[in-house]
Amino acid sequence: MRTQRGSRRQSPEVYRRRRIAVGVLMALILIVLGGGIWAAVAAVSSSAGGPGPDAAQPAASASAPATDAAGASQTASATASPSASASQSSATPSPSATPACDPHLITVSAATDKASYAPADKPVFTLKVTNGNTVPCGVNVGTTQMEFLVVSGADRIFSSKDCQADVQDLIKTIPAGGSETANFPWQRVRSTEGCKAVTGEPKPGVYVLTASLGPVTSSKAVFELK
């Protein structure tokens, strides 16, 4: 006896429709699952502190400190420049010391206001001190250093030091190549050391004047008394 099947065989059209329905359902399931997985991954990354969709912004921010560091480097370099200049300036050799005055270049000359004097004339003697140095020099031109001396041959006639009183020092700064002068009126009298009394007056004749300033003595100046 043939057994009868409980159901009839379905037509191919029915199978085709079922396959389409199953495919659409599977696609929907995959779409839903895909969105859930992406959301889960984003949530895990966010909670772990990892970069999210805006990860490009921190990269841009990270470039700013680099620029600041470069600027700070340039500032530090600019700040260091004055120190370098100061070092170079301090390394510059200092100028040589100012030359000292050479006393041998201090010279003295003597002169009279006339070459010949009438009996009533009173000669005026002049002492001139000259600085031959290339720098200004302080020179003592006071009466403690100065002397006018008149002689006639071997006869000592007169010295301004014999009877002078209230002698004093006088420092003068004489410029390089400059001069200072001092005048002394002579009364046509004789004198002796210690200012002792002297009789007689200089007679007519030729006389020689020398002027001294400390150890420096002038050359001779010749004049005539009539």
MISEKOL-454141 format. One record per residue (C-alpha): residue number from 1; residue in three letters; x, y, z. Coordinates in pm, whole numbers. Layout:
! MISEKOL-454141
+-----+-----+--------+--------+--------+
|   n | res |      u |      v |      w |
+-----+-----+--------+--------+--------+
| NUM | ALA |      X |      Y |      Z |
...
+-----+-----+--------+--------+--------+
//
This chain:
! MISEKOL-454141
+-----+-----+--------+--------+--------+
|   n | res |      u |      v |      w |
+-----+-----+--------+--------+--------+
|   1 | MET |      0 |      0 |      0 |
|   2 | ARG |    160 |    346 |   -115 |
|   3 | THR |    199 |    594 |    159 |
|   4 | GLN |     51 |    942 |     82 |
|   5 | ARG |    273 |   1250 |    160 |
|   6 | GLY |    129 |   1494 |    414 |
|   7 | SER |    211 |   1796 |    194 |
|   8 | ARG |    227 |   1880 |   -168 |
|   9 | ARG |    550 |   1984 |   -339 |
|  10 | GLN |    574 |   2363 |   -366 |
|  11 | SER |    618 |   2533 |   -702 |
|  12 | PRO |    951 |   2698 |   -804 |
|  13 | GLU |    792 |   3045 |   -785 |
|  14 | VAL |    723 |   2999 |   -415 |
|  15 | TYR |   1087 |   2903 |   -348 |
|  16 | ARG |   1210 |   3205 |   -540 |
|  17 | ARG |    996 |   3443 |   -335 |
|  18 | ARG |   1115 |   3284 |    -13 |
|  19 | ARG |   1482 |   3320 |   -112 |
|  20 | ILE |   1427 |   3689 |   -191 |
|  21 | ALA |   1256 |   3747 |    143 |
|  22 | VAL |   1535 |   3567 |    330 |
|  23 | GLY |   1800 |   3775 |    144 |
|  24 | VAL |   1631 |   4105 |    228 |
|  25 | LEU |   1600 |   3998 |    593 |
|  26 | MET |   1968 |   3902 |    612 |
|  27 | ALA |   2068 |   4238 |    461 |
|  28 | LEU |   1861 |   4424 |    719 |
|  29 | ILE |   2017 |   4217 |    997 |
|  30 | LEU |   2370 |   4292 |    874 |
|  31 | ILE |   2295 |   4667 |    849 |
|  32 | VAL |   2160 |   4674 |   1203 |
|  33 | LEU |   2451 |   4469 |   1337 |
|  34 | GLY |   2703 |   4687 |   1149 |
|  35 | GLY |   2569 |   5009 |   1302 |
|  36 | GLY |   2574 |   4854 |   1648 |
|  37 | ILE |   2933 |   4734 |   1610 |
|  38 | TRP |   3050 |   5084 |   1491 |
|  39 | ALA |   2874 |   5250 |   1782 |
|  40 | ALA |   3032 |   5001 |   2023 |
|  41 | VAL |   3379 |   5058 |   1878 |
|  42 | ALA |   3336 |   5440 |   1900 |
|  43 | ALA |   3217 |   5414 |   2261 |
|  44 | VAL |   3513 |   5193 |   2361 |
|  45 | SER |   3761 |   5424 |   2189 |
|  46 | SER |   3608 |   5733 |   2354 |
|  47 | SER |   3616 |   5577 |   2701 |
|  48 | ALA |   3980 |   5466 |   2653 |
|  49 | GLY |   4092 |   5820 |   2564 |
|  50 | GLY |   4184 |   5724 |   2209 |
|  51 | PRO |   4148 |   5962 |   1914 |
|  52 | GLY |   3798 |   6008 |   1787 |
|  53 | PRO |   3665 |   6150 |   1463 |
|  54 | ASP |   3823 |   6491 |   1547 |
|  55 | ALA |   4173 |   6345 |   1590 |
|  56 | ALA |   4308 |   6590 |   1331 |
|  57 | GLN |   4255 |   6889 |   1567 |
|  58 | PRO |   4505 |   6774 |   1835 |
|  59 | ALA |   4762 |   6730 |   1558 |
|  60 | ALA |   4709 |   7091 |   1454 |
|  61 | SER |   4734 |   7203 |   1817 |
|  62 | ALA |   5052 |   7003 |   1861 |
|  63 | SER |   5219 |   7207 |   1589 |
|  64 | ALA |   5172 |   7534 |   1789 |
|  65 | PRO |   5418 |   7442 |   2068 |
|  66 | ALA |   5675 |   7360 |   1800 |
|  67 | THR |   5635 |   7711 |   1659 |
|  68 | ASP |   5655 |   7859 |   2009 |
|  69 | ALA |   5970 |   7659 |   2077 |
|  70 | ALA |   6128 |   7794 |   1761 |
|  71 | GLY |   6028 |   8147 |   1860 |
|  72 | ALA |   6169 |   8092 |   2209 |
|  73 | SER |   6492 |   7966 |   2051 |
|  74 | GLN |   6514 |   8279 |   1836 |
|  75 | THR |   6441 |   8499 |   2141 |
|  76 | ALA |   6708 |   8322 |   2344 |
|  77 | SER |   6953 |   8368 |   2057 |
|  78 | ALA |   6866 |   8739 |   2030 |
|  79 | THR |   6903 |   8778 |   2405 |
|  80 | ALA |   7244 |   8612 |   2396 |
|  81 | SER |   7371 |   8849 |   2126 |
|  82 | PRO |   7432 |   9151 |   2359 |
|  83 | SER |   7635 |   8927 |   2589 |
|  84 | ALA |   7844 |   8815 |   2296 |
|  85 | SER |   7891 |   9178 |   2194 |
|  86 | ALA |   7985 |   9269 |   2550 |
|  87 | SER |   8245 |   8990 |   2551 |
|  88 | GLN |   8392 |   9119 |   2226 |
|  89 | SER |   8391 |   9473 |   2364 |
|  90 | SER |   8565 |   9363 |   2685 |
|  91 | ALA |   8821 |   9177 |   2476 |
|  92 | THR |   8915 |   9497 |   2291 |
|  93 | PRO |   9263 |   9606 |   2401 |
|  94 | SER |   9263 |   9916 |   2620 |
|  95 | PRO |   9451 |  10220 |   2488 |
|  96 | SER |   9813 |  10259 |   2597 |
|  97 | ALA |   9889 |  10469 |   2904 |
|  98 | THR |   9940 |  10843 |   2860 |
|  99 | PRO |  10312 |  10918 |   2820 |
| 100 | ALA |  10470 |  11082 |   3124 |
| 101 | CYS |  10632 |  11426 |   3105 |
| 102 | ASP |  11004 |  11414 |   3040 |
| 103 | PRO |  11174 |  11682 |   3255 |
| 104 | HIS |  11458 |  11699 |   3005 |
| 105 | LEU |  11212 |  11845 |   2753 |
| 106 | ILE |  11132 |  12140 |   2980 |
| 107 | THR |  11358 |  12423 |   2861 |
| 108 | VAL |  11428 |  12776 |   2984 |
| 109 | SER |  11542 |  13084 |   2795 |
| 110 | ALA |  11643 |  13436 |   2910 |
| 111 | ALA |  11591 |  13772 |   2741 |
| 112 | THR |  11609 |  14147 |   2809 |
| 113 | ASP |  11364 |  14406 |   2682 |
| 114 | LYS |  11651 |  14600 |   2524 |
| 115 | ALA |  12000 |  14531 |   2402 |
| 116 | SER |  12141 |  14855 |   2546 |
| 117 | TYR |  12027 |  15079 |   2831 |
| 118 | ALA |  12084 |  15448 |   2893 |
| 119 | PRO |  12196 |  15553 |   3245 |
| 120 | ALA |  11839 |  15621 |   3356 |
| 121 | ASP |  11687 |  15304 |   3206 |
| 122 | LYS |  11593 |  15007 |   3421 |
| 123 | PRO |  11627 |  14671 |   3244 |
| 124 | VAL |  11340 |  14420 |   3245 |
| 125 | PHE |  11449 |  14056 |   3244 |
| 126 | THR |  11226 |  13778 |   3105 |
| 127 | LEU |  11236 |  13407 |   3186 |
| 128 | LYS |  11053 |  13182 |   2939 |
| 129 | VAL |  10980 |  12816 |   3015 |
| 130 | THR |  10872 |  12589 |   2728 |
| 131 | ASN |  10719 |  12242 |   2739 |
| 132 | GLY |  10875 |  12031 |   2464 |
| 133 | ASN |  10669 |  11722 |   2551 |
| 134 | THR |  10382 |  11591 |   2339 |
| 135 | VAL |  10147 |  11608 |   2640 |
| 136 | PRO |  10059 |  11888 |   2887 |
| 137 | CYS |  10293 |  11909 |   3186 |
| 138 | GLY |  10264 |  12066 |   3530 |
| 139 | VAL |  10568 |  12287 |   3598 |
| 140 | ASN |  10658 |  12472 |   3916 |
| 141 | VAL |  10722 |  12831 |   3802 |
| 142 | GLY |  10711 |  12981 |   4153 |
| 143 | THR |  10976 |  13205 |   4307 |
| 144 | THR |  11113 |  12902 |   4499 |
| 145 | GLN |  11246 |  12774 |   4165 |
| 146 | MET |  11317 |  13095 |   3972 |
| 147 | GLU |  11643 |  13294 |   3955 |
| 148 | PHE |  11773 |  13583 |   3744 |
| 149 | LEU |  12153 |  13608 |   3762 |
| 150 | VAL |  12368 |  13893 |   3624 |
| 151 | VAL |  12745 |  13865 |   3592 |
| 152 | SER |  13020 |  14064 |   3434 |
| 153 | GLY |  13309 |  13833 |   3356 |
| 154 | ALA |  13396 |  13661 |   3686 |
| 155 | ASP |  13216 |  13928 |   3891 |
| 156 | ARG |  12882 |  13818 |   4034 |
| 157 | ILE |  12670 |  14135 |   4011 |
| 158 | PHE |  12317 |  14041 |   4107 |
| 159 | SER |  12085 |  13746 |   4187 |
| 160 | SER |  11711 |  13770 |   4239 |
| 161 | LYS |  11741 |  13506 |   4512 |
| 162 | ASP |  11972 |  13711 |   4735 |
| 163 | CYS |  11705 |  13934 |   4894 |
| 164 | GLN |  11374 |  13784 |   4787 |
| 165 | ALA |  11099 |  13741 |   5047 |
| 166 | ASP |  10768 |  13552 |   5060 |
| 167 | VAL |  10885 |  13285 |   4817 |
| 168 | GLN |  10620 |  13042 |   4703 |
| 169 | ASP |  10551 |  12754 |   4468 |
| 170 | LEU |  10328 |  12803 |   4166 |
| 171 | ILE |  10232 |  12501 |   3955 |
| 172 | LYS |  10134 |  12583 |   3600 |
| 173 | THR |  10002 |  12330 |   3350 |
| 174 | ILE |  10181 |  12408 |   3027 |
| 175 | PRO |  10028 |  12254 |   2712 |
| 176 | ALA |  10240 |  12050 |   2474 |
| 177 | GLY |  10465 |  12290 |   2289 |
| 178 | GLY |  10339 |  12584 |   2501 |
| 179 | SER |  10527 |  12837 |   2712 |
| 180 | GLU |  10497 |  13050 |   3025 |
| 181 | THR |  10692 |  13373 |   3092 |
| 182 | ALA |  10790 |  13572 |   3400 |
| 183 | ASN |  10928 |  13926 |   3405 |
| 184 | PHE |  11166 |  14079 |   3659 |
| 185 | PRO |  11246 |  14455 |   3668 |
| 186 | TRP |  11611 |  14511 |   3771 |
| 187 | GLN |  11689 |  14830 |   3958 |
| 188 | ARG |  12053 |  14836 |   3842 |
| 189 | VAL |  12182 |  14744 |   4187 |
| 190 | ARG |  12431 |  14491 |   4318 |
| 191 | SER |  12348 |  14213 |   4567 |
| 192 | THR |  12523 |  13942 |   4766 |
| 193 | GLU |  12416 |  13610 |   4909 |
| 194 | GLY |  12232 |  13656 |   5237 |
| 195 | CYS |  12123 |  14005 |   5128 |
| 196 | LYS |  12421 |  14176 |   5291 |
| 197 | ALA |  12471 |  14547 |   5235 |
| 198 | VAL |  12662 |  14631 |   4919 |
| 199 | THR |  12815 |  14964 |   4825 |
| 200 | GLY |  12851 |  15079 |   4471 |
| 201 | GLU |  12647 |  15036 |   4158 |
| 202 | PRO |  12710 |  14845 |   3839 |
| 203 | LYS |  12933 |  15046 |   3608 |
| 204 | PRO |  12874 |  15096 |   3238 |
| 205 | GLY |  12972 |  14789 |   3043 |
| 206 | VAL |  12863 |  14458 |   2900 |
| 207 | TYR |  12671 |  14219 |   3121 |
| 208 | VAL |  12542 |  13865 |   3090 |
| 209 | LEU |  12203 |  13745 |   3208 |
| 210 | THR |  12107 |  13381 |   3273 |
| 211 | ALA |  11766 |  13262 |   3398 |
| 212 | SER |  11707 |  12939 |   3591 |
| 213 | LEU |  11401 |  12735 |   3689 |
| 214 | GLY |  11505 |  12470 |   3936 |
| 215 | PRO |  11790 |  12271 |   3783 |
| 216 | VAL |  11726 |  12405 |   3431 |
| 217 | THR |  11937 |  12705 |   3323 |
| 218 | SER |  11901 |  12916 |   3013 |
| 219 | SER |  12163 |  13012 |   2765 |
| 220 | LYS |  12330 |  13360 |   2803 |
| 221 | ALA |  12157 |  13685 |   2713 |
| 222 | VAL |  12404 |  13971 |   2664 |
| 223 | PHE |  12312 |  14338 |   2720 |
| 224 | GLU |  12490 |  14670 |   2772 |
| 225 | LEU |  12463 |  14935 |   3041 |
| 226 | LYS |  12567 |  15289 |   2952 |
+-----+-----+--------+--------+--------+
//
